[in-house]
Amino acid sequence: MAKKTNAKGDEPVMLVRPAVKSLGLDYLHVSLIVLVIILVGLAFALSRFSNGSPSCGYGLSANGICASPAHNSTQALDAAEQVLANYALINSSLALLPYYSLPQEANVTYLPNQGKWLVVMPYIDPLLNNTTLYFSMMLYDSNLSLSGSFVQTVAPATASGNRVVAFGAVAINGKSSCVITPNTTMPVYAFIDPYAPGAIQGMIAGINASSRYGQAVNISYKFISTGFEKQLYNGYGVNRTAQVPEDLWCASLQQSRFLAFLSNYSILYQGTPLDNSTLASIAQGSGLNMSAFASCLGSAPQKLYLQGSFANYYGITTTPTYVVNCHYQTIPQTLNAAIQYSINQTK
């Protein structure tokens, strides 16, 4: 573009030179065509990458090469089902998994970066109102052996403020230890619903702990009514149902004969309330002081009512449960560990 003065010399005139053409097109149009071709090629490449090629059906491995697993998803699921069946041989609650799992609803995914199969299988938890949870397994692709397993749990519905402070010991929120000096007998409370599963074994655990720790602990038994006792009221009546915990409490006061009472009681107990005459025969056959036993039974209903309030004070809702030194909640299986931990805290 250049400036030119007209003949009169007054105003400049602008001249525009035509663009250079190539093959009948100017450079501007050629550039646009080249740009369109590049964009079309890029779109095609992205489409291929996002859709995946048939040889990359399992994705890319860690080194960027198309993964080619040694086994397929059907084989991985079959192997997972075999692994799951073996859990029935484990002596734990996991032994229930094979019978409550839903393999037909499993999801099987190959993880190319790890060279493993992930199998996620739903299962029904009968203790949580048949809630559906998930059990996951990682299998090595090379031989479909188990690499690791994971069990989903539910989140607590409420926050108690309690803290897990050691193996077997849960510190109860808002409570403190009754004994803080060494070589002092500390109280241990056993909260029992005699109709709850594990009640007899739970009481025997207390007797064994008392023998083990001697004067270091004073174990007392609190018999409370939970859903297991209450569900028997309609069939057997409140009085007959309540008679069992009353007899057990009075027998527990005669500590030297309590184990004998429990042993004889366990022989006859079948999950339902025993009648009064049977309970009296057990007490007599166990060597209890029958005069003291009869006197105890007279005040037992009022005492057990107070024991229920005592359980509420510690927030006890399930049994058998122990409270060690007024501060630590535990179960019969870890009672010794909780007692030892509490003793160590006084040193």
NUMIFI-631638 format. One record per residue (C-alpha): residue number from 1; residue in one letter; x, y, z. Coordinates in Angstrom, 3 decimals, padded with zeros to 6 digits. Layout:
# NUMIFI-631638
NUM|a|X|Y|Z
...
# end
This chain:
# NUMIFI-631638
1|m|000.000|000.000|000.000
2|a|001.407|003.451|-000.908
3|k|000.340|007.058|-000.735
4|k|-000.187|009.115|-003.928
5|t|-001.070|012.784|-004.367
6|n|-003.684|013.673|-006.958
7|a|-003.150|016.255|-009.588
8|k|-004.530|018.992|-007.483
9|g|-002.092|018.123|-004.685
10|d|-004.700|018.250|-002.003
11|e|-005.596|014.714|-000.586
12|p|-003.567|011.420|-000.593
13|v|-004.995|008.424|-002.434
14|m|-004.633|004.792|-000.972
15|l|-003.683|002.052|-003.422
16|v|-004.145|-001.729|-002.586
17|r|-002.056|-004.245|-004.448
18|p|-003.729|-007.606|-005.193
19|a|-002.570|-010.633|-003.085
20|v|-000.215|-013.051|-004.716
21|k|-002.066|-016.144|-005.950
22|s|-001.021|-019.800|-006.019
23|l|-002.900|-022.264|-008.177
24|g|-005.634|-019.719|-008.604
25|l|-005.978|-019.110|-004.816
26|d|-004.518|-016.355|-002.759
27|y|-002.384|-017.176|000.309
28|l|-005.233|-016.449|002.721
29|h|-007.489|-019.132|001.263
30|v|-004.636|-021.616|001.033
31|s|-003.893|-021.112|004.738
32|l|-007.518|-021.655|005.643
33|i|-007.670|-024.902|003.664
34|v|-004.497|-026.194|005.353
35|l|-005.948|-025.331|008.788
36|v|-009.174|-027.207|008.022
37|i|-007.195|-030.298|006.977
38|i|-005.178|-030.210|010.217
39|l|-008.321|-029.884|012.352
40|v|-010.039|-032.783|010.570
41|g|-006.980|-034.981|011.109
42|l|-006.773|-034.038|014.768
43|a|-010.475|-034.805|015.300
44|f|-010.030|-038.194|013.648
45|a|-007.051|-039.008|015.860
46|l|-008.909|-037.993|019.035
47|s|-011.890|-040.083|017.995
48|r|-009.675|-043.142|017.555
49|f|-007.996|-042.547|020.907
50|s|-011.247|-042.087|022.848
51|n|-013.046|-045.045|021.316
52|g|-010.029|-047.357|021.615
53|s|-008.894|-049.804|019.028
54|p|-009.928|-053.470|019.196
55|s|-006.455|-054.427|020.456
56|c|-006.735|-052.009|023.431
57|g|-009.997|-053.280|024.844
58|y|-008.399|-053.605|028.282
59|g|-006.721|-050.190|028.157
60|l|-003.063|-049.235|028.196
61|s|-000.468|-050.747|030.482
62|a|001.972|-048.696|032.552
63|n|004.445|-048.440|029.646
64|g|001.769|-047.185|027.247
65|i|001.364|-050.487|025.376
66|c|-002.062|-052.012|024.827
67|a|-002.804|-054.408|027.714
68|s|-003.284|-058.051|026.830
69|p|-004.256|-060.002|029.969
70|a|-003.630|-063.729|030.169
71|h|-007.213|-064.355|031.337
72|n|-010.632|-062.904|030.614
73|s|-013.343|-061.575|032.921
74|t|-015.259|-064.868|032.987
75|q|-012.182|-066.724|034.174
76|a|-011.462|-064.030|036.754
77|l|-014.986|-064.280|038.167
78|d|-014.752|-068.068|038.299
79|a|-011.497|-067.808|040.259
80|a|-013.052|-065.241|042.614
81|e|-015.954|-067.574|043.314
82|q|-013.493|-070.320|044.247
83|v|-011.587|-067.983|046.563
84|l|-014.838|-066.857|048.162
85|a|-015.905|-070.441|048.872
86|n|-012.717|-070.976|050.887
87|y|-013.822|-068.345|053.402
88|a|-016.311|-070.910|054.717
89|l|-013.298|-072.725|056.184
90|i|-012.191|-069.722|058.254
91|n|-013.144|-069.776|061.933
92|s|-014.552|-066.257|062.034
93|s|-017.603|-064.256|061.025
94|l|-016.149|-064.178|057.501
95|a|-017.244|-067.804|057.204
96|l|-020.736|-066.453|056.453
97|l|-019.608|-064.600|053.312
98|p|-019.952|-067.508|050.856
99|y|-023.592|-067.993|051.821
100|y|-024.666|-064.358|051.674
101|s|-022.790|-063.241|048.539
102|l|-024.360|-062.474|045.147
103|p|-021.821|-063.573|042.489
104|q|-024.317|-063.083|039.655
105|e|-024.206|-059.336|040.408
106|a|-020.412|-059.092|040.599
107|n|-018.466|-056.466|038.655
108|v|-015.168|-057.585|037.110
109|t|-012.559|-055.066|035.940
110|y|-009.027|-055.477|034.638
111|l|-006.424|-053.059|036.030
112|p|-003.712|-052.874|033.345
113|n|-001.291|-050.769|035.380
114|q|-001.231|-053.417|038.103
115|g|-001.719|-056.534|036.035
116|k|-004.587|-057.606|038.303
117|w|-008.317|-058.290|038.176
118|l|-010.647|-056.440|040.535
119|v|-013.803|-058.372|041.431
120|v|-016.429|-056.458|043.422
121|m|-019.189|-058.698|044.740
122|p|-022.240|-057.591|046.760
123|y|-023.213|-059.495|049.866
124|i|-026.102|-059.277|052.322
125|d|-025.333|-058.653|055.987
126|p|-027.991|-060.499|058.032
127|l|-026.936|-058.664|061.205
128|l|-027.691|-055.280|059.624
129|n|-031.276|-055.880|058.530
130|n|-030.056|-057.513|055.295
131|t|-028.157|-054.421|054.207
132|t|-026.263|-054.877|050.935
133|l|-022.517|-054.281|051.259
134|y|-019.558|-055.169|049.026
135|f|-016.683|-057.627|049.201
136|s|-013.753|-056.949|046.855
137|m|-010.922|-059.187|045.696
138|m|-007.744|-058.439|043.754
139|l|-006.491|-061.381|041.674
140|y|-003.136|-061.681|039.910
141|d|-003.738|-061.985|036.173
142|s|-000.826|-064.407|035.796
143|n|-002.414|-067.242|037.810
144|l|-005.650|-065.737|039.207
145|s|-004.467|-066.239|042.787
146|l|-005.613|-063.862|045.524
147|s|-003.608|-060.649|045.893
148|g|-005.789|-059.009|048.538
149|s|-009.361|-058.700|049.772
150|f|-011.438|-055.880|051.216
151|v|-014.760|-055.942|053.093
152|q|-017.003|-052.891|053.170
153|t|-018.448|-051.888|056.533
154|v|-021.208|-049.489|057.461
155|a|-020.603|-046.102|059.019
156|p|-021.749|-045.691|062.648
157|a|-025.172|-044.085|062.840
158|t|-024.232|-041.986|065.867
159|a|-021.089|-040.600|067.473
160|s|-020.650|-041.729|071.082
161|g|-017.478|-039.819|071.802
162|n|-015.814|-043.038|072.999
163|r|-012.180|-043.723|072.013
164|v|-010.258|-046.894|071.296
165|v|-007.168|-046.492|073.482
166|a|-005.640|-049.980|073.348
167|f|-006.291|-053.542|072.276
168|g|-009.550|-054.544|073.956
169|a|-010.044|-051.202|075.693
170|v|-012.533|-048.498|074.672
171|a|-012.488|-045.391|076.861
172|i|-016.064|-044.353|077.677
173|n|-016.751|-040.698|076.974
174|g|-017.280|-038.599|080.071
175|k|-016.165|-041.329|082.491
176|s|-012.950|-041.553|084.494
177|s|-011.141|-044.329|086.312
178|c|-012.326|-045.141|089.823
179|v|-008.885|-046.407|090.848
180|i|-005.788|-044.376|089.985
181|t|-003.285|-045.664|092.552
182|p|-001.282|-048.878|092.122
183|n|-001.985|-052.096|094.029
184|t|-005.594|-051.090|094.632
185|t|-008.535|-053.354|093.856
186|m|-010.397|-051.992|090.860
187|p|-014.056|-052.659|090.083
188|v|-015.074|-054.602|087.005
189|y|-018.750|-054.672|086.010
190|a|-020.217|-057.423|083.849
191|f|-023.459|-056.435|082.095
192|i|-025.401|-059.539|081.091
193|d|-028.705|-060.302|079.435
194|p|-028.890|-064.047|080.233
195|y|-030.872|-064.695|077.052
196|a|-028.360|-062.982|074.758
197|p|-025.994|-065.147|072.683
198|g|-022.735|-065.800|074.518
199|a|-024.129|-064.880|077.927
200|i|-022.918|-067.991|079.741
201|q|-019.460|-067.852|078.149
202|g|-019.351|-064.143|078.976
203|m|-019.921|-064.833|082.668
204|i|-017.352|-067.620|082.709
205|a|-014.832|-065.152|081.261
206|g|-015.408|-062.986|084.315
207|i|-014.849|-065.922|086.668
208|n|-011.599|-066.799|084.893
209|a|-010.386|-063.194|085.035
210|s|-011.150|-063.078|088.742
211|s|-009.032|-066.180|089.289
212|r|-006.212|-064.762|087.191
213|y|-005.982|-061.308|088.764
214|g|-007.085|-062.169|092.302
215|q|-007.257|-059.166|094.609
216|a|-006.430|-056.768|091.769
217|v|-010.058|-056.840|090.581
218|n|-013.523|-057.125|092.053
219|i|-015.900|-058.460|089.415
220|s|-019.632|-057.971|089.929
221|y|-022.454|-059.029|087.612
222|k|-025.259|-056.726|086.501
223|f|-028.208|-058.461|084.846
224|i|-030.141|-056.233|082.497
225|s|-033.096|-056.675|080.186
226|t|-032.501|-056.114|076.480
227|g|-034.384|-057.198|073.400
228|f|-033.396|-060.841|073.909
229|e|-035.214|-061.037|077.237
230|k|-038.163|-058.888|076.213
231|q|-038.945|-061.013|073.162
232|l|-039.768|-063.902|075.544
233|y|-042.357|-061.994|077.570
234|n|-045.302|-062.887|075.338
235|g|-044.567|-066.603|075.296
236|y|-043.484|-067.164|078.908
237|g|-044.702|-064.162|080.846
238|v|-042.702|-061.390|082.458
239|n|-042.377|-063.024|085.884
240|r|-041.024|-066.363|084.687
241|t|-038.706|-064.697|082.177
242|a|-037.347|-062.354|084.851
243|q|-036.769|-065.175|087.325
244|v|-033.657|-066.430|085.486
245|p|-031.620|-063.201|085.786
246|e|-032.696|-062.895|089.432
247|d|-031.437|-066.398|090.239
248|l|-028.220|-065.814|088.320
249|w|-027.533|-062.573|090.190
250|c|-028.094|-064.156|093.597
251|a|-025.878|-067.083|092.625
252|s|-023.136|-064.680|091.492
253|l|-022.966|-063.224|095.011
254|q|-021.689|-066.598|096.225
255|q|-018.559|-066.372|094.104
256|s|-016.981|-069.643|095.180
257|r|-020.027|-071.615|093.936
258|f|-020.976|-069.443|090.936
259|l|-019.005|-071.492|088.405
260|a|-020.713|-074.677|089.575
261|f|-024.094|-072.968|089.254
262|l|-023.305|-071.833|085.704
263|s|-022.065|-075.286|084.720
264|n|-025.269|-076.964|085.910
265|y|-027.424|-074.181|084.476
266|s|-025.806|-074.490|081.031
267|i|-026.706|-078.184|080.900
268|l|-030.436|-077.480|081.197
269|y|-030.705|-074.097|079.514
270|q|-032.094|-074.321|075.968
271|g|-032.674|-070.649|075.180
272|t|-035.963|-070.324|077.052
273|p|-036.727|-069.513|080.718
274|l|-036.363|-072.345|083.234
275|d|-039.113|-072.727|085.795
276|n|-038.626|-071.927|089.476
277|s|-038.366|-075.509|090.663
278|t|-035.619|-076.280|088.133
279|l|-033.683|-073.164|089.123
280|a|-033.991|-074.107|092.806
281|s|-032.678|-077.592|092.067
282|i|-029.706|-076.118|090.233
283|a|-028.929|-073.834|093.177
284|q|-029.106|-076.677|095.668
285|g|-027.133|-079.061|093.494
286|s|-024.410|-076.424|093.026
287|g|-023.771|-076.198|096.766
288|l|-025.155|-072.686|097.316
289|n|-026.123|-071.486|100.759
290|m|-029.854|-071.824|100.222
291|s|-030.819|-069.546|103.131
292|a|-028.710|-066.683|101.754
293|f|-029.923|-067.486|098.247
294|a|-033.595|-067.284|099.262
295|s|-033.006|-064.033|101.149
296|c|-031.332|-062.536|098.072
297|l|-034.238|-063.467|095.825
298|g|-036.580|-061.407|097.980
299|s|-034.874|-058.149|097.026
300|a|-033.677|-059.187|093.559
301|p|-036.359|-057.380|091.476
302|q|-035.490|-054.002|092.999
303|k|-031.747|-054.653|092.688
304|l|-032.017|-055.601|089.007
305|y|-034.042|-052.468|088.311
306|l|-031.159|-050.402|089.669
307|q|-028.716|-052.433|087.606
308|g|-030.624|-051.425|084.494
309|s|-030.165|-047.759|085.430
310|f|-026.482|-048.456|086.045
311|a|-026.197|-049.858|082.510
312|n|-027.812|-046.701|081.129
313|y|-025.247|-044.604|083.007
314|y|-022.463|-046.330|081.057
315|g|-024.411|-046.386|077.786
316|i|-024.567|-050.191|077.635
317|t|-026.980|-051.425|074.963
318|t|-025.517|-054.817|073.995
319|t|-024.381|-057.726|076.134
320|p|-022.256|-059.395|077.314
321|t|-020.205|-056.238|077.937
322|y|-017.683|-055.423|080.655
323|v|-016.724|-052.059|082.132
324|v|-013.262|-052.076|083.692
325|n|-012.320|-049.580|086.391
326|c|-015.382|-047.413|085.640
327|h|-013.724|-046.196|082.439
328|y|-012.960|-048.894|079.840
329|q|-015.565|-050.864|077.935
330|t|-014.666|-054.296|076.613
331|i|-016.094|-057.703|075.696
332|p|-015.453|-061.104|077.294
333|q|-012.931|-062.102|074.621
334|t|-010.677|-059.125|075.424
335|l|-011.473|-058.731|079.116
336|n|-007.974|-059.700|080.301
337|a|-006.360|-057.210|077.933
338|a|-008.579|-054.381|079.186
339|i|-007.881|-055.250|082.820
340|q|-004.139|-055.345|082.211
341|y|-004.245|-052.027|080.375
342|s|-006.146|-050.415|083.245
343|i|-003.685|-051.805|085.796
344|n|-000.779|-050.434|083.765
345|q|-002.365|-046.978|083.793
346|t|-002.093|-046.861|087.581
347|k|001.643|-047.529|087.626
# end
